[in-house]
Amino acid sequence: MQQRLWNPKTLSTLLLSLFAALAVQAAEPQGVNKTEIVVGTIQDLSGPLAGYGKQARNGMQLRIEELNEQGGVHGRRIKLLVEDSGYDPKKAVLAAQKLVNQDKIFIMAGHLGTAQNNAAMPIQFEKNVINFMPLTAAREMYDEPNKLKYALLSSYYDQMRITLPKMIKDKNAKKVCIIYQDDEFGLEVLRGVEAGLKTVSMDLTEKTSFKRGSTDFSSQVAKMKASACDLVVLGTIIRETIGTVAESRKTGFNPVFFASVAAYTDLIHKLGGKAMDGIYATMAVQNPYTDEASQPIRFWANKYKTKFSEDPTVFSAYGYIMIDVFIQAAQKAGTNLTTESFTKAMNSLTVPSDIFGTPKLTFTNTQRLGSEYSRLSQIQDGKWKPVADGK
């Protein structure tokens, strides 16, 4: 006769042990233990936006080291894990899979790029991992509302929709054109431009696009010059902004250039030189120059430069700010840090304006964008200077 391997009592004991283990596992979210909180980020460290990615990483690391030196959040130190996407959505997916499934991060913070975030978020959400203050101003980062989404920057769409009509009136522009990156980022800028023009009963005189990673913009500039555009919206980032403006100046084409927050970085005037003077861009967080008149910004910028042997940029500030907000929410969540306790803390969090001019941030169950506020800035004598308030 075959011997029965399990008796009811043994099976019951095993099931109870299994349920207890599952309960403990459910109570302990991934990326959190008694001594550590694991934060992941995906940056461009090798592609066209490597200047942004490295600075954001440094800013995050600076705030984390400050915190860890002070004892952490309720005794837990923050560990930052960084992966490189090369600004490629396919690589971003692989990076997200590693951080979420292998490294078991608690949150994804400051992921750079619109297309990259859109590709990675489903992987995160499947494992209940929050997408925290990504470095893109696309509406998808907070809309539709999702318990796992928190955004820092007002959208490209709203920045263009609100600010462009004011620019047209101020500059008495008659022919508005756009050059934009042919992807999710550029299309958001384009949609905002079209919405803004509709409010003043105008249409685009010319629109021209380029593929991500392009370096030659001569044909696009020629089209806009032939159309006699007097205001050109730049749906561009770093080298595309510099390349478009430089090519325009070279050919004697000098319209008003107006860019989104994606082009608001000191790399534009540092790499592009004097030809970049006069460009406008929307912004909310001020670039931290080491000779800034504001003593707190100057002190912070010099502290950053001492550590990393280079000047900070606005992306350094973004990285620092987002980790600071994360710390505030994690502190508020208490010693039992879970995705649920963190989101509960975030949904009643108000963060006052800081030294960088970041607007007051407010989050609720339904409001996942901290602020809709933006300002207008212009490159004057090789530096970005705020020139007007936005919304």
C-alpha positions in Angstrom: 0.0 0.0 0.0 1.3 3.5 -0.9 2.1 5.6 2.1 0.4 9.0 2.4 3.1 11.7 2.4 1.1 14.4 4.2 -1.4 14.1 7.0 -4.0 16.9 7.5 -2.2 18.3 10.6 1.1 18.6 8.8 -0.5 20.2 5.8 -2.4 22.7 7.9 0.8 23.7 9.7 2.6 24.2 6.4 -0.2 26.3 5.0 -0.3 28.5 8.1 3.5 29.0 7.8 3.1 29.9 4.2 0.4 32.4 4.9 2.4 34.0 7.7 5.4 34.3 5.3 3.3 35.9 2.7 1.8 38.4 5.2 5.3 39.4 6.3 6.3 39.8 2.7 3.3 42.0 2.0 4.0 44.1 5.1 7.6 44.8 3.9 7.5 46.5 0.5 10.4 46.0 -1.8 13.3 48.4 -1.4 12.7 49.0 2.3 14.3 47.3 5.3 15.2 48.3 8.8 18.3 50.2 7.7 17.9 51.2 4.1 15.5 52.7 1.4 16.5 51.8 -2.1 15.8 54.6 -4.7 16.3 54.0 -8.4 16.8 56.5 -11.2 17.2 56.1 -15.0 19.3 58.9 -16.6 21.0 59.5 -19.9 24.6 59.1 -19.1 25.9 58.4 -22.6 23.5 59.9 -25.1 22.5 63.3 -26.3 21.2 64.4 -22.9 24.1 63.1 -20.9 24.7 66.7 -19.7 21.3 66.6 -18.0 21.5 63.1 -16.7 24.8 63.4 -15.0 23.8 66.7 -13.3 20.5 65.3 -12.1 22.3 62.3 -10.7 24.8 64.5 -8.9 22.1 66.7 -7.4 20.2 63.6 -6.1 23.4 62.2 -4.7 24.3 65.5 -2.9 21.0 65.6 -1.0 21.1 61.9 -0.2 24.6 62.2 1.3 23.5 65.2 3.4 20.6 63.1 4.7 22.7 60.0 5.4 25.2 62.0 7.3 22.4 63.2 9.5 21.2 59.6 10.2 18.7 59.0 7.4 14.9 58.8 7.5 13.8 57.3 10.8 17.1 55.6 10.9 17.1 54.4 7.3 19.8 55.5 4.9 18.9 56.1 1.3 20.8 54.1 -1.3 20.7 55.4 -4.9 20.9 53.0 -7.8 21.5 54.6 -11.3 21.0 53.1 -14.7 21.8 54.6 -18.1 19.2 54.7 -20.8 21.3 56.6 -23.4 18.0 58.5 -24.0 16.7 55.4 -25.8 13.2 54.1 -24.7 14.2 50.5 -25.4 17.2 50.8 -23.1 14.9 52.5 -20.5 12.7 49.4 -20.5 15.7 47.2 -19.8 16.9 49.6 -17.1 13.5 49.6 -15.5 13.3 45.8 -15.5 16.6 45.6 -13.7 15.9 48.2 -11.1 12.3 47.0 -10.4 12.6 43.2 -10.7 16.3 42.6 -9.8 17.4 45.5 -7.6 13.9 45.8 -5.9 13.8 49.6 -5.7 11.2 51.3 -3.6 10.6 54.2 -5.9 11.8 55.4 -9.3 12.8 59.0 -9.0 13.7 61.6 -11.6 13.7 59.3 -14.7 14.8 61.5 -17.6 12.8 61.7 -20.8 9.2 61.5 -22.0 9.3 58.5 -24.3 11.6 56.8 -21.8 9.1 57.2 -18.9 6.1 56.1 -21.0 8.0 52.9 -21.8 9.1 52.2 -18.3 6.0 53.1 -16.2 4.0 49.9 -16.9 6.9 47.8 -15.6 7.0 49.9 -12.4 3.3 49.9 -11.8 3.0 46.2 -12.1 5.2 46.0 -9.0 3.6 49.0 -7.2 6.6 51.1 -7.7 6.0 54.9 -7.7 7.1 57.1 -10.6 8.4 60.1 -8.6 9.0 63.5 -10.2 10.3 62.4 -13.6 12.5 64.8 -15.5 10.0 65.5 -18.3 7.1 68.0 -18.4 4.8 65.8 -20.4 1.2 65.6 -19.2 1.3 61.8 -19.1 3.5 62.1 -15.9 0.4 63.1 -13.9 -2.6 62.8 -16.2 -4.6 60.6 -15.9 -4.3 60.7 -12.1 -2.7 57.5 -10.8 -1.8 56.7 -7.2 1.8 55.9 -8.4 2.4 59.2 -10.3 3.9 62.4 -8.9 5.1 65.2 -11.1 7.3 68.3 -10.4 7.2 70.3 -13.6 4.2 72.1 -15.3 3.6 70.6 -18.7 5.1 71.6 -22.0 1.6 71.8 -23.3 0.4 74.4 -20.7 3.7 76.3 -20.8 3.2 76.9 -24.6 -0.5 77.3 -24.4 -0.4 80.0 -21.8 2.9 81.8 -22.6 2.9 81.9 -26.4 0.0 84.2 -26.8 1.7 86.7 -24.4 4.9 86.4 -26.4 3.0 87.1 -29.7 1.4 90.2 -28.3 4.6 91.5 -26.6 6.7 90.9 -29.8 3.9 91.9 -32.2 4.6 88.6 -34.0 2.8 88.0 -37.3 4.2 84.7 -38.4 4.7 81.9 -35.9 6.7 78.7 -36.9 7.9 75.7 -35.0 10.7 73.2 -35.2 10.2 70.2 -33.0 11.6 66.8 -32.2 9.4 64.1 -33.8 8.5 62.1 -30.7 6.3 62.4 -27.6 8.2 65.4 -26.2 8.2 67.4 -29.4 4.5 66.6 -30.1 3.5 67.9 -26.7 5.2 71.2 -27.4 3.5 71.3 -30.8 0.1 70.6 -29.3 0.6 73.4 -26.7 1.6 75.8 -29.5 -1.5 75.0 -31.6 -3.7 75.4 -28.5 -2.1 78.8 -27.7 -2.5 80.0 -31.3 -6.1 79.1 -31.3 -6.8 81.5 -28.5 -5.5 84.4 -30.6 -7.0 83.2 -33.9 -3.7 82.4 -35.5 -2.3 79.3 -37.3 1.3 78.1 -37.7 2.9 79.6 -40.7 5.4 76.7 -40.9 6.1 73.6 -38.9 9.1 71.4 -39.4 10.5 68.4 -37.4 13.6 66.3 -36.9 14.3 62.8 -35.7 15.7 62.3 -32.2 19.5 62.5 -32.3 19.7 64.7 -35.5 22.6 67.1 -35.8 21.9 68.9 -39.1 19.1 71.4 -39.1 19.9 73.4 -42.2 16.9 72.3 -44.2 14.5 73.0 -41.4 16.0 76.5 -40.9 15.8 77.2 -44.6 12.1 76.4 -44.6 11.3 78.7 -41.7 13.5 81.5 -43.2 11.7 81.1 -46.6 8.4 81.5 -44.7 9.6 84.8 -43.1 8.8 83.6 -39.6 9.3 86.3 -37.0 8.7 84.0 -33.9 10.1 80.5 -33.9 9.1 78.0 -31.2 11.8 75.5 -30.4 10.5 72.0 -29.5 14.2 71.2 -29.0 16.5 70.2 -26.1 20.3 70.8 -26.0 22.2 70.4 -29.2 19.1 70.8 -31.3 18.5 74.2 -29.8 22.1 75.2 -30.3 22.2 73.8 -33.8 19.0 75.5 -34.9 19.8 78.9 -33.5 23.4 78.8 -34.7 22.4 77.8 -38.2 19.8 80.6 -38.2 22.3 83.3 -37.1 24.7 82.1 -39.7 22.2 82.6 -42.5 21.0 86.0 -41.2 17.7 84.6 -40.0 17.0 86.2 -36.6 13.4 85.7 -35.4 12.4 85.6 -31.7 13.3 82.2 -30.4 11.1 80.7 -27.8 11.7 77.3 -26.2 10.1 75.1 -23.5 11.7 74.3 -20.1 13.5 71.4 -21.9 16.0 73.9 -23.3 16.4 75.9 -20.0 19.9 74.9 -19.1 23.2 76.7 -18.8 24.6 74.2 -21.4 22.9 76.2 -24.1 25.0 79.3 -23.6 28.1 77.5 -22.4 28.2 75.3 -25.5 26.5 77.7 -28.0 28.3 80.9 -27.0 27.3 84.4 -27.9 24.9 83.3 -30.6 22.5 82.0 -28.0 21.9 85.5 -26.4 18.3 86.5 -26.8 16.7 83.1 -26.6 13.6 82.8 -24.4 12.5 79.7 -22.5 9.9 78.8 -19.9 11.1 77.7 -16.5 10.1 77.3 -12.9 13.4 76.4 -11.1 16.2 78.9 -11.3 19.6 77.9 -12.7 22.1 78.0 -9.7 25.0 80.1 -10.9 28.1 80.2 -8.6 28.2 84.0 -8.8 24.4 84.3 -8.2 23.3 87.5 -6.3 21.2 85.3 -4.0 23.5 84.2 -1.2 21.7 80.9 -0.5 21.9 79.8 -4.1 25.6 81.0 -4.3 26.4 79.0 -1.2 24.7 75.8 -2.5 26.3 76.2 -6.0 29.7 76.5 -4.5 29.1 73.5 -2.2 28.1 71.5 -5.3 31.1 72.6 -7.3 33.5 71.7 -4.4 32.1 68.1 -4.4 31.8 67.5 -8.1 34.5 69.8 -9.5 32.0 71.4 -12.0 29.3 74.1 -11.9 25.8 72.9 -11.2 22.9 73.4 -13.6 19.2 73.6 -13.2 19.1 69.8 -13.5 21.4 69.5 -10.5 18.8 71.6 -8.7 16.0 69.3 -10.0 17.7 66.3 -8.6 18.3 67.9 -5.2 14.8 69.2 -5.0 13.0 65.9 -5.8 15.0 63.9 -3.3 14.3 66.6 -0.7 10.6 66.3 -1.3 10.9 62.5 -1.1 12.6 62.8 2.2 9.9 65.1 3.6 7.2 62.6 2.5 9.1 59.6 3.8 9.6 61.4 7.2 5.9 62.2 7.3 5.0 58.5 6.5 6.5 57.4 9.7 8.6 54.4 10.7 6.3 51.9 8.8 7.3 53.0 5.3 5.2 51.4 2.6 3.9 52.5 -0.8 0.6 53.1 0.9 1.9 55.1 3.8 4.1 57.1 1.5 1.3 58.0 -0.9 -0.9 59.0 2.0 1.8 61.3 3.2 2.3 62.8 -0.3 -1.4 63.3 -0.8 -1.5 65.8 2.1 2.0 67.3 1.6 2.6 71.0 0.9 6.2 72.1 0.2 7.0 75.8 0.5 9.0 77.6 -2.2 12.8 77.1 -1.9 16.0 79.0 -2.7 15.8 78.0 -6.4 12.4 79.8 -6.8 10.6 76.5 -7.1 6.9 77.3 -6.6 5.0 76.0 -3.6 4.1 72.4 -4.3 0.8 70.9 -3.2 -0.3 67.3 -3.7 -3.7 65.6 -3.0 -5.5 62.4 -3.9 -6.5 63.9 -7.3 -3.7 66.5 -7.8 -0.5 64.7 -8.8 1.3 67.8 -10.3 2.9 69.9 -7.6 2.4 73.2 -9.4 1.2 74.6 -12.7 3.4 77.7 -12.3 6.1 78.7 -14.7 8.2 81.8 -15.6 9.8 83.2 -18.7 13.6 83.6 -18.8 16.0 84.9 -21.4 19.7 84.5 -22.1 21.3 87.9 -21.6 25.0 88.3 -21.7 25.6 84.6 -21.4 23.2 83.9 -18.5 19.6 83.0 -18.0 17.7 85.8 -16.4 14.0 85.7 -15.4 12.1 88.3 -17.3 8.4 87.6 -16.6 6.0 85.5 -14.5 3.9 82.9 -16.1 0.8 81.2 -14.7 
